[in-house]
Amino acid sequence: MTPPVWLRPLLTRKMLICVFTGFSSGLPLFLLLQLMPIWLKEGGLDKATIALFALAQMPFVWKFLWAPVLDHYVLPLGRRRGWMAAMQIGLFFSIGVMGFFDPFLHWQWVFALSCVLAFLAATQDIAIDAYRREILSEAELGPGNAVHINAYRLAGLVPGSLSLILAETMPWNQVFWMTACFMLPGLAMSLMVKEPVMATPPRTLEAAIVEPFREFIGRQGWKTALLFLGFLCLYKLGDSLATALSSVFYREMGFSKLDIGLVAKHAALWPAVLGGMVGGLWMVKLGINRALWLFGAVQLGTILGFAWLAWLGPFPEGGITLSNRLALALVISAEYLGVGLGTVAFTAFIARATHPAYTATQFALFTSLAAAPRTLLSASAGKLVLWMGWVNFFLLCTLLAVPGMLLLLKVAPWRPPPDKNSSSEIR
């Protein structure tokens, strides 16, 4: 039976590879964002200390500093595959060892290991993002990034749902080792795929550091480049901050770990997956610019649902009703539908802006800037909540989403000039 025309862009070998790259990339970050806060809270740490653990994610902000190393040096398996495989092996052992520590007695060691894990994950992302960009054509960026992002989010089912459910009956050290095993499919993918044949790598490390920035500024001009970089920082700022302490928020609203594992995580995952798939396919017709406008508007508006849920709660712990769980599912579903739509357009926008010769460094720079506000502001999210309360905190997150939308007027206009249309839209 011949598949429908609208589905054919997703049924290729490249899209299958994007499934594995997305899952391998998402698992360690979701472990830091979702499993770690619950583990630390169960271990006796307070909200302010848990929020400070967001600083362990700083490698995702600074990864562009060592990205030139990955552009220049070639490991035995290849420039992309070698680095992916090495980082995946390191992540397997780092995740597994984490559970042997007591988060209350040895929080300094836990923080240090979290930094190592984040460094390995960020370096893996550099290699994976470059590999994905190099195997996808311009027309495949929308569907390819949609598949990658959806697999990325599906990986969140492991630390955000399965691991939490297992933690109800198993010791944490076993939970972490079982979570680590989900890095193995990505390692198998790295060993089996072919190295992409792309532009010649920079001849020297100095060239790998300097040339990507020189090429980007020369192509964009200083004014446009600064507006572009500002947009990267601001477009997803609101929803990133709104979800920074989501697991802690659910607990403070009275929901149990089982509620979070079965209701909250699935209500977040499947709408985000749907948003990513619909967004990727829709983007083929809309183009990246218009998708950023439409999907960003949905992304902004749905943050208000968290403010509504906070206004309804907190609910009595142990007395959560079906209507409480439905309210939780509704709010999270709407929010993550917007997140799924916005992320796929944003990632395709970043990929389009990279040059083939410097994919790793430029992609790392752009995604680092996008992660910087999330990481820096998330570290202070706990104190903001203590000062403002949950309702005002989410209203602030909504306001912080507005500047990124305004910058679309300059960096991705709804109707780009005719002479730039071919480079700014996927057709």
C-alpha positions as CSV (number, residue, x, y, z in Angstrom):
1,M,0.0,0.0,0.0
2,T,1.4,3.4,-1.0
3,P,1.7,5.8,1.9
4,P,-0.1,9.2,1.6
5,V,1.8,12.0,-0.1
6,W,1.9,14.1,3.1
7,L,3.6,11.2,5.0
8,R,6.3,10.3,2.5
9,P,8.9,12.8,3.7
10,L,9.0,11.0,7.1
11,L,9.5,7.5,5.7
12,T,13.1,7.6,4.7
13,R,16.4,6.2,6.1
14,K,17.5,9.7,7.1
15,M,14.4,10.1,9.2
16,L,15.1,6.8,11.0
17,I,18.6,8.0,11.8
18,C,17.0,11.2,13.2
19,V,14.9,9.1,15.6
20,F,18.1,7.7,17.1
21,T,20.0,11.0,17.2
22,G,17.0,12.6,18.9
23,F,16.5,9.9,21.5
24,S,20.2,9.8,22.4
25,S,20.4,13.6,22.6
26,G,17.3,14.0,24.8
27,L,17.9,11.4,27.4
28,P,20.7,13.0,29.4
29,L,19.1,16.5,29.4
30,F,15.7,15.2,30.5
31,L,17.5,13.3,33.3
32,L,18.9,16.6,34.5
33,L,15.6,18.5,34.1
34,Q,13.1,16.0,35.3
35,L,14.6,13.1,37.2
36,M,17.3,15.0,39.1
37,P,14.9,17.5,40.8
38,I,12.7,14.7,42.1
39,W,15.7,12.7,43.3
40,L,17.2,15.8,45.1
41,K,13.8,16.7,46.7
42,E,13.4,13.1,47.9
43,G,16.9,13.3,49.3
44,G,16.0,16.3,51.5
45,L,17.3,19.3,49.5
46,D,15.2,22.6,49.5
47,K,13.8,24.3,46.4
48,A,16.5,27.0,46.3
49,T,19.3,24.5,46.3
50,I,17.6,22.3,43.7
51,A,17.2,25.3,41.4
52,L,20.9,26.0,41.8
53,F,21.6,22.6,40.2
54,A,20.5,24.3,36.9
55,L,24.0,25.8,36.9
56,A,25.3,22.3,36.2
57,Q,23.8,22.7,32.7
58,M,26.2,25.5,31.9
59,P,28.1,23.3,29.4
60,F,25.0,23.6,27.1
61,V,25.6,27.3,27.2
62,W,29.3,27.3,26.6
63,K,29.6,24.3,24.2
64,F,30.5,26.6,21.3
65,L,33.9,27.1,23.0
66,W,35.1,23.6,22.3
67,A,32.9,22.9,19.2
68,P,35.9,23.9,16.9
69,V,37.7,20.9,18.4
70,L,35.0,18.6,16.9
71,D,35.1,20.5,13.6
72,H,38.9,20.0,13.3
73,Y,39.9,16.8,15.0
74,V,38.8,13.4,13.5
75,L,38.4,10.4,15.8
76,P,38.8,6.8,14.4
77,L,35.1,6.4,13.5
78,G,35.0,9.7,11.7
79,R,34.6,13.5,12.4
80,R,31.0,13.1,13.5
81,R,30.5,9.4,14.4
82,G,33.7,9.2,16.5
83,W,32.7,12.0,18.7
84,M,29.1,10.8,19.1
85,A,30.2,7.3,20.1
86,A,32.8,8.5,22.6
87,M,30.4,10.8,24.3
88,Q,27.7,8.1,24.5
89,I,30.0,5.7,26.2
90,G,30.9,8.4,28.7
91,L,27.2,9.2,29.3
92,F,26.4,5.6,30.0
93,F,28.8,5.3,32.9
94,S,28.1,8.9,34.2
95,I,24.4,8.2,34.5
96,G,24.9,4.8,36.1
97,V,27.3,6.0,38.7
98,M,25.1,8.9,39.8
99,G,22.8,6.7,41.9
100,F,25.5,5.6,44.2
101,F,25.6,9.0,45.9
102,D,23.4,10.3,48.7
103,P,22.1,13.7,47.4
104,F,21.8,15.2,50.9
105,L,25.2,14.0,52.3
106,H,27.2,14.3,49.1
107,W,25.5,17.1,47.2
108,Q,28.8,18.6,46.2
109,W,29.8,15.3,44.5
110,V,26.4,15.0,42.9
111,F,26.7,18.6,41.5
112,A,30.2,17.8,40.1
113,L,29.0,14.6,38.4
114,S,26.0,16.5,37.1
115,C,28.5,19.0,35.5
116,V,30.4,16.1,33.9
117,L,27.2,14.6,32.6
118,A,26.1,17.9,31.1
119,F,29.6,18.4,29.5
120,L,29.4,15.0,27.8
121,A,25.8,15.5,26.8
122,A,26.6,19.0,25.4
123,T,29.5,17.6,23.4
124,Q,27.3,14.8,22.1
125,D,24.8,17.4,21.0
126,I,27.6,19.3,19.0
127,A,28.4,16.2,17.1
128,I,24.8,15.0,16.6
129,D,23.5,18.5,15.5
130,A,26.4,18.7,12.9
131,Y,25.8,15.2,11.7
132,R,22.1,15.7,11.3
133,R,22.6,19.0,9.5
134,E,25.1,17.4,7.1
135,I,22.9,14.5,6.1
136,L,19.7,16.5,5.6
137,S,19.1,18.6,2.4
138,E,17.5,22.1,2.7
139,A,14.0,20.6,1.9
140,E,14.4,17.9,4.6
141,L,15.2,20.3,7.4
142,G,11.6,20.7,8.5
143,P,10.6,17.0,8.6
144,G,14.1,15.9,9.8
145,N,14.2,18.3,12.7
146,A,10.6,17.4,13.6
147,V,11.5,13.7,13.8
148,H,14.7,14.5,15.8
149,I,12.8,16.7,18.3
150,N,10.0,14.2,18.7
151,A,12.4,11.4,19.4
152,Y,14.2,13.9,21.8
153,R,10.9,14.3,23.7
154,L,10.1,10.6,23.6
155,A,13.4,10.1,25.4
156,G,11.9,12.1,28.3
157,L,9.6,9.2,29.0
158,V,12.5,7.3,30.4
159,P,13.8,9.7,33.2
160,G,10.5,11.6,33.4
161,S,8.1,8.7,33.7
162,L,9.6,5.1,33.7
163,S,12.4,6.0,36.1
164,L,10.0,7.7,38.5
165,I,7.7,4.8,38.5
166,L,10.6,2.3,39.1
167,A,11.8,4.6,41.9
168,E,8.6,3.8,43.9
169,T,9.8,0.1,44.3
170,M,13.5,0.1,43.5
171,P,16.6,1.7,45.0
172,W,17.9,4.8,43.2
173,N,21.2,3.2,42.2
174,Q,19.4,0.5,40.2
175,V,17.1,3.2,38.7
176,F,20.0,5.2,37.4
177,W,21.7,2.1,35.9
178,M,18.5,1.1,34.1
179,T,18.2,4.7,32.8
180,A,21.8,4.6,31.6
181,C,21.0,1.5,29.4
182,F,18.8,3.6,27.2
183,M,22.0,5.3,25.9
184,L,23.0,2.1,24.2
185,P,20.7,2.3,21.1
186,G,22.3,5.7,20.2
187,L,25.7,4.1,20.6
188,A,24.7,1.3,18.2
189,M,23.4,3.9,15.7
190,S,26.8,5.7,15.8
191,L,28.6,2.5,15.1
192,M,26.4,1.5,12.2
193,V,25.7,4.6,10.2
194,K,28.0,6.1,7.5
195,E,30.1,9.2,8.0
196,P,28.6,12.1,5.9
197,V,30.7,13.4,3.0
198,M,30.7,17.2,3.4
199,A,32.9,20.2,3.1
200,T,36.6,19.9,3.9
201,P,37.2,20.4,7.7
202,P,39.3,23.4,8.7
203,R,43.0,22.8,8.3
204,T,44.1,24.1,11.7
205,L,42.4,24.5,15.1
206,E,42.9,28.2,14.8
207,A,41.0,28.3,11.5
208,A,38.3,26.1,13.1
209,I,37.9,28.8,15.9
210,V,38.1,31.9,13.8
211,E,36.6,31.1,10.4
212,P,33.0,30.2,11.6
213,F,32.6,33.6,13.2
214,R,34.2,35.5,10.3
215,E,32.0,33.7,7.8
216,F,28.8,34.3,9.8
217,I,29.5,38.0,10.4
218,G,30.5,38.5,6.7
219,R,27.3,36.8,5.5
220,Q,24.9,38.6,7.8
221,G,26.6,41.9,8.6
222,W,27.0,43.2,12.2
223,K,23.6,44.7,12.7
224,T,21.7,41.7,11.3
225,A,23.9,39.3,13.1
226,L,23.3,41.0,16.5
227,L,19.5,41.0,16.0
228,F,19.8,37.3,15.0
229,L,21.7,36.4,18.1
230,G,19.3,38.4,20.3
231,F,16.4,36.5,18.8
232,L,18.1,33.2,19.6
233,C,18.3,34.2,23.3
234,L,14.7,35.4,23.6
235,Y,12.4,33.4,21.4
236,K,12.0,30.4,23.8
237,L,12.8,32.3,27.0
238,G,9.3,32.4,28.4
239,D,8.4,28.7,28.0
240,S,11.9,27.5,29.0
241,L,11.6,29.4,32.3
242,A,8.0,28.3,32.8
243,T,9.0,24.7,32.7
244,A,12.3,25.0,34.6
245,L,10.8,23.8,37.9
246,S,7.8,22.0,36.5
247,S,8.3,18.8,38.5
248,V,8.7,20.8,41.8
249,F,5.6,22.8,40.8
250,Y,3.5,19.7,40.4
251,R,4.6,18.3,43.7
252,E,3.8,21.6,45.5
253,M,0.4,21.6,43.9
254,G,-0.2,18.3,45.7
255,F,0.4,15.8,43.0
256,S,2.2,12.5,43.8
257,K,5.2,11.0,42.0
258,L,2.8,8.6,40.4
259,D,0.6,11.4,39.2
260,I,3.7,13.1,37.7
261,G,4.9,9.9,36.1
262,L,1.5,8.8,34.6
263,V,-0.4,12.1,34.1
264,A,2.0,15.0,33.9
265,K,4.7,13.5,31.8
266,H,2.4,11.9,29.3
267,A,0.3,15.0,29.0
268,A,3.5,16.9,28.2
269,L,5.0,14.3,25.9
270,W,2.3,13.4,23.4
271,P,1.0,17.0,22.6
272,A,4.7,18.0,22.1
273,V,5.2,15.0,19.8
274,L,2.0,15.9,17.9
275,G,3.0,19.6,17.7
276,G,6.4,18.6,16.4
277,M,5.1,16.3,13.7
278,V,2.3,18.6,12.6
279,G,4.8,21.5,12.7
280,G,7.4,19.8,10.7
281,L,5.0,18.8,7.9
282,W,3.1,22.1,8.0
283,M,6.4,23.9,7.8
284,V,7.0,22.4,4.3
285,K,4.0,24.5,3.1
286,L,4.3,27.5,5.4
287,G,8.1,28.1,5.3
288,I,10.2,28.6,8.4
289,N,9.5,32.3,8.8
290,R,5.7,32.0,9.0
291,A,6.0,28.9,11.1
292,L,8.0,30.9,13.7
293,W,5.2,33.5,13.8
294,L,2.3,31.1,14.1
295,F,3.9,28.5,16.4
296,G,5.5,31.2,18.6
297,A,2.1,32.8,19.2
298,V,0.7,29.5,20.4
299,Q,3.8,28.9,22.5
300,L,3.3,32.3,24.2
301,G,-0.4,32.0,24.9
302,T,-0.3,28.6,26.5
303,I,2.0,29.6,29.3
304,L,-1.0,31.3,30.9
305,G,-2.4,27.8,31.6
306,F,0.2,27.2,34.3
307,A,-0.8,30.5,36.0
308,W,-4.4,29.2,36.0
309,L,-3.4,25.9,37.5
310,A,-1.4,27.7,40.2
311,W,-4.4,29.9,40.9
312,L,-6.6,26.8,41.4
313,G,-4.1,25.0,43.7
314,P,-2.5,23.8,45.8
315,F,-4.7,20.8,46.1
316,P,-4.7,18.6,49.3
317,E,-2.0,16.0,49.0
318,G,-3.5,12.6,49.1
319,G,-6.9,14.0,48.2
320,I,-6.3,14.7,44.5
321,T,-9.5,14.3,42.5
322,L,-10.2,13.3,38.9
323,S,-11.0,16.9,38.0
324,N,-7.6,18.0,39.5
325,R,-5.8,15.5,37.3
326,L,-7.8,16.6,34.3
327,A,-6.9,20.2,34.9
328,L,-3.2,19.2,35.2
329,A,-3.5,17.2,31.9
330,L,-5.3,20.0,30.1
331,V,-2.8,22.7,31.1
332,I,0.3,20.7,30.3
333,S,-1.1,19.4,27.0
334,A,-1.8,22.9,25.8
335,E,1.6,24.2,26.9
336,Y,3.6,21.4,25.3
337,L,1.6,21.5,22.1
338,G,2.9,25.1,21.8
339,V,6.4,24.0,22.9
340,G,6.4,21.2,20.2
341,L,5.4,23.6,17.5
342,G,7.8,26.4,18.5
343,T,10.8,24.1,18.9
344,V,10.6,22.5,15.5
345,A,10.4,25.8,13.7
346,F,13.2,27.3,15.9
347,T,15.5,24.4,15.3
348,A,15.0,24.4,11.6
349,F,15.7,28.2,11.6
350,I,19.0,27.6,13.4
351,A,20.0,24.8,11.1
352,R,19.3,26.9,8.0
353,A,21.6,29.6,9.3
354,T,24.7,27.3,9.5
355,H,27.4,27.0,6.8
356,P,28.4,23.5,5.7
357,A,32.1,23.9,6.4
358,Y,31.6,25.0,10.0
359,T,28.4,23.1,11.0
360,A,29.5,22.0,14.5
361,T,30.8,25.4,15.6
362,Q,28.0,27.5,14.3
363,F,25.3,25.2,15.3
364,A,26.8,24.9,18.8
365,L,27.1,28.7,19.1
366,F,23.5,29.3,18.1
367,T,22.0,26.6,20.3
368,S,24.3,27.7,23.2
369,L,22.8,31.2,23.0
370,A,19.3,29.7,23.0
371,A,20.1,27.7,26.1
372,A,21.9,30.5,28.0
373,P,18.8,32.3,29.3
374,R,17.1,29.1,30.3
375,T,20.1,28.0,32.3
376,L,20.9,31.3,33.9
377,L,17.4,32.3,34.8
378,S,16.4,28.7,35.8
379,A,19.1,28.9,38.5
380,S,17.1,31.8,40.0
381,A,13.7,30.3,39.4
382,G,13.4,29.0,42.9
383,K,14.0,32.4,44.4
384,L,11.6,34.1,42.0
385,V,8.9,31.6,43.0
386,L,9.6,32.2,46.7
387,W,9.4,36.0,46.2
388,M,6.5,36.2,43.7
389,G,4.5,33.0,44.2
390,W,3.6,30.6,41.4
391,V,0.9,32.6,39.8
392,N,2.9,35.8,39.3
393,F,5.9,33.7,38.3
394,F,4.0,32.3,35.3
395,L,2.7,35.7,34.4
396,L,6.3,36.9,34.3
397,C,7.2,34.0,32.0
398,T,4.4,35.1,29.6
399,L,5.8,38.6,29.5
400,L,9.3,37.3,28.8
401,A,8.1,35.6,25.7
402,V,7.0,38.8,24.0
403,P,10.4,40.4,23.1
404,G,11.4,37.3,21.0
405,M,8.1,37.6,19.1
406,L,8.8,41.2,18.3
407,L,12.3,40.4,16.9
408,L,10.6,38.3,14.3
409,L,9.8,41.6,12.5
410,K,13.5,41.9,11.7
411,V,15.0,38.4,11.6
412,A,12.1,36.4,10.0
413,P,9.5,38.7,8.5
414,W,6.2,37.2,7.5
415,R,6.9,38.4,3.9
416,P,10.6,38.4,3.3
417,P,12.0,40.6,0.6
418,P,11.9,38.9,-2.9
419,D,15.7,38.7,-3.2
420,K,16.0,36.9,0.1
421,N,13.0,34.6,-0.2
422,S,14.9,31.6,-1.6
423,S,17.3,31.6,1.4
424,S,14.8,32.3,4.1
425,E,12.0,29.9,3.3
426,I,11.7,26.2,2.8
427,R,9.7,25.5,-0.3
